[in-house]
Amino acid sequence: MADMIVSFSIQQQQEVEAIVIDKDGAEALRYLSDLVGILKSRESHACGPKVAEGSPGQG
């Protein structure tokens, strides 16, 4: 699996901080579950769109 850089908005950073401060295990699990879904959806697009097969310059 290739390395991936993840960026969080300020709102997402605050949500993570709130989960940690509250020690809310259920909310943390929900957040991580959502995050895994997002990461998996981006995994298939890591190398960009598939280039059409054919002669160079024709794709």
Secondary structure, DSSP 4 states (H G I P E B T S, - for coil): ---------HHHHHHHHHHHHHT-HHHHHHHHHHHHHHHHHHHTTTT-SPPPSSSTT--
